[in-house]
Amino acid sequence: MTISSLENLISAAERRAIVQGERQAFPRVCDLYHLVPSVSGKVELVYEGEQQGMANVARVLIGRAVKTVFKNYLPDPLSKKDLAVYQPILLWFSEGHRLELDNEMSFDKYFGALSAVPTLSDVAVKYMSVDPKQRRELATAMEFVLEGLHQNSSLSKDWIESKVSYKDMVGSMLGKINWEREE
């Protein structure tokens, strides 16, 4: 990661803190995607990149990095023996709930939205060794768990401008299939 990439990440967190009138700036997982302009400017394009574009290649690289780090700290969601760790989280999404995070939302709203997902904080605390009293670290770890589940194809994620929406993977695919059949 270059200095300019790190500056983009930090400036995203600082901007949000200023806009929300918060005294402390703290990076979130969604801030990683502010690295795309810096990363895409430095990526030498390979065949895939020429077809998909630099920004998409940069997003894929960030996603792969999240997936790699996720596997270093958390149980494998694709393993039958480890799946039980994530069952309450995935069940909540399969019941039709979705979690919407806005890069501009205040910390209290951000933490509240993440806290609505059952056992998400427990998983973050247990496997990422986060102190539950450090709410900002806990919130970032909770979002990291969701992003890791997305990168492991356990959750669906939609990205529209500065908003991210996590939802059930199967329900998302079935909804798309049903919509296509109706046409």
Disulfide bonds with the S-S distance in Angstrom:
none
